[in-house]
Amino acid sequence: MSDDHTHVQEFFGSRAADWDRRFPDDGPAYAAAVAELGLLPGDRVLDAGCGTGRALTPLRAAVGPSGLALGADLTPAMLRAAVRAGRDRDGRLLLADVAALPLRSRSLDAVFAAGLIAHLPDPAGNLRELARVVRPGGVLALFHPIGRAALAARQGRQLTPGDLRAEPNLRPLLAGSGWNTTAYIDEDARFLALAVRAG
């Protein structure tokens, strides 16, 4: 986990220009994860930590022209890359920290967060902030286009019992942050945890 916004901005800022080229085959995994949210036309959804906005196209397709798709990221270079890729046409981009979103309470139906949780300085507090902006019964998807073991291998590290995304750690973290876990999938080809905002 990062405890420093500058570190996160430096890490992602230096990789923004070629991020999509590094992971060219993730599109179908993003689309499948977005489908799991069960969005309806007219819904309002946030891609939290949107990066280059790879989820915005399937999110826009799910909510339709009457819905709202937002992408929020802390790193200006990632948002510029999203604009260069034309993804600003699919959703409104916000330079924002998920610790203090510039959104009204209970204003969204869902939050999609790809690869975000490991970069949160205060996971419990940040997940509470995501719960704040979602209506009761709204949905959160924590996603990664590859599973925990595959990601650890890619990064040259071992999985540890303290891994935040491990089910025994993630379920209570979500519960303590205002979310009820409804699904947990950790396969080589994807990681997906779905949760519903408690009443």
C-alpha positions in Angstrom: 0.0 0.0 0.0 1.1 3.5 -0.6 1.0 6.1 2.1 2.0 9.0 -0.1 0.1 10.6 -2.9 3.3 11.9 -4.4 4.6 8.3 -4.7 1.4 7.2 -6.5 1.5 10.2 -8.9 5.2 9.5 -9.7 4.6 5.8 -10.2 1.7 6.2 -12.5 2.7 9.5 -14.0 5.9 7.9 -15.4 4.0 5.0 -16.9 0.9 6.8 -18.2 2.1 7.4 -21.8 2.5 3.6 -22.5 0.1 2.1 -20.0 -2.4 0.9 -22.6 0.3 -0.5 -24.8 1.7 -2.5 -21.8 -1.7 -4.2 -21.2 -3.4 -4.3 -24.6 -5.5 -7.4 -24.0 -7.4 -6.3 -20.9 -10.5 -4.9 -22.7 -12.6 -8.0 -22.5 -11.8 -8.5 -18.8 -12.9 -4.9 -18.1 -16.1 -5.4 -20.1 -16.9 -8.6 -18.2 -16.3 -7.0 -14.9 -18.4 -4.0 -15.7 -21.2 -6.4 -16.7 -21.1 -7.9 -13.2 -22.1 -4.5 -11.8 -25.6 -5.0 -13.2 -25.9 -1.3 -14.3 -29.1 -0.1 -15.9 -29.7 2.7 -18.4 -29.8 6.0 -16.6 -27.5 4.8 -13.7 -24.7 7.0 -12.4 -21.3 5.3 -12.0 -17.8 6.3 -11.0 -14.6 4.7 -12.2 -12.5 5.3 -9.1 -8.8 5.5 -9.9 -9.7 5.4 -13.6 -6.2 5.7 -14.9 -6.3 5.9 -18.7 -10.1 5.3 -18.6 -10.2 1.7 -19.9 -13.4 1.0 -18.1 -15.2 4.2 -19.3 -16.3 2.7 -22.7 -18.1 -0.3 -21.2 -19.4 1.8 -18.3 -20.9 4.3 -20.8 -22.4 1.4 -22.8 -24.1 0.0 -19.7 -25.6 3.3 -18.4 -26.5 4.6 -21.9 -26.9 8.2 -23.0 -29.2 9.0 -20.1 -26.7 7.8 -17.5 -23.6 9.4 -16.1 -20.1 7.9 -16.2 -17.4 9.6 -14.2 -13.7 8.8 -14.1 -11.6 10.1 -11.2 -7.9 9.8 -10.8 -5.2 11.4 -8.7 -2.6 11.4 -11.5 -2.9 14.2 -14.2 -0.8 12.2 -16.7 -3.2 9.3 -16.6 -6.1 11.6 -17.3 -4.2 13.2 -20.2 -3.7 9.7 -21.6 -7.4 9.0 -21.2 -8.1 12.2 -23.2 -5.6 11.2 -25.9 -7.3 7.8 -26.2 -10.7 9.6 -26.6 -12.2 8.1 -23.5 -13.3 11.6 -22.3 -16.1 11.1 -24.8 -17.4 8.2 -22.7 -17.2 9.8 -19.3 -16.5 13.0 -17.5 -12.9 13.0 -16.1 -12.1 14.4 -12.7 -8.7 15.1 -11.1 -9.7 13.9 -7.7 -8.5 11.9 -4.7 -10.8 9.0 -3.6 -10.2 10.1 0.0 -12.3 13.2 -0.7 -14.5 12.9 -3.7 -16.1 16.1 -5.0 -19.5 14.4 -5.2 -22.7 14.6 -3.2 -23.5 11.8 -0.7 -25.6 9.0 -2.2 -25.4 10.5 -5.7 -24.2 7.3 -7.5 -25.5 3.9 -8.2 -22.2 2.1 -8.5 -18.4 2.4 -8.2 -15.9 0.5 -10.4 -12.4 0.3 -9.0 -9.7 -1.5 -11.1 -6.4 -2.1 -9.4 -7.2 0.6 -6.9 -7.2 -1.0 -3.5 -3.5 -1.7 -3.2 -2.7 2.0 -3.8 -5.0 3.4 -1.1 -3.2 5.1 1.8 -6.2 4.4 4.1 -8.2 1.5 2.7 -10.9 1.5 5.3 -11.3 5.3 5.2 -11.2 5.4 1.4 -13.7 2.6 1.1 -16.0 4.5 3.5 -15.7 7.6 1.2 -16.7 5.4 -1.8 -19.7 4.2 0.3 -20.6 7.8 1.1 -21.1 8.7 -2.5 -23.2 5.6 -3.4 -26.9 5.2 -2.5 -27.9 2.3 -0.2 -28.1 -0.8 -2.3 -25.6 0.5 -4.8 -22.7 -1.7 -5.9 -18.9 -1.6 -5.7 -16.7 -3.7 -7.9 -13.0 -4.1 -6.9 -11.4 -5.5 -10.0 -8.0 -6.5 -11.4 -7.7 -8.1 -14.9 -5.5 -10.9 -13.5 -5.8 -12.7 -10.2 -3.7 -12.2 -7.1 -1.2 -15.1 -7.8 -0.7 -14.0 -11.4 -0.2 -10.4 -10.3 2.4 -11.4 -7.6 4.3 -13.5 -10.2 4.3 -10.6 -12.6 5.7 -8.4 -9.9 8.3 -10.9 -8.8 6.9 -11.3 -5.3 5.2 -14.0 -3.1 1.6 -13.9 -1.9 1.5 -13.2 1.8 -1.3 -13.8 4.3 -1.4 -10.0 4.8 -2.4 -9.4 1.2 -5.3 -6.9 1.4 -7.1 -8.6 -1.5 -7.1 -12.0 0.2 -10.7 -12.9 1.0 -10.1 -13.2 4.8 -8.8 -9.7 4.8 -11.0 -8.0 2.3 -14.4 -9.2 3.6 -14.0 -7.6 7.0 -12.4 -4.5 5.6 -15.4 -4.0 3.3 -17.9 -4.8 6.1 -16.3 -2.3 8.4 -16.4 0.4 5.6 -20.1 0.1 4.9 -20.2 -2.6 2.2 -21.6 -6.1 2.3 -19.6 -8.5 0.1 -21.8 -10.5 -2.4 -19.1 -12.2 -4.5 -15.4 -12.9 -4.4 -13.5 -14.4 -7.4 -9.8 -14.9 -7.5 -8.6 -16.8 -10.6 -5.5 -16.5 -12.7 -7.5 -14.6 -15.3 -9.2 -12.1 -13.0 -9.8 -10.8 -9.5 -13.3 -9.5 -8.7 -14.9 -8.6 -5.4 -18.5 -7.3 -5.5 -20.1 -5.5 -2.6 -23.4 -3.8 -1.9 -23.6 -0.5 0.0 -25.3 -1.2 3.4 -28.5 0.7 4.2 
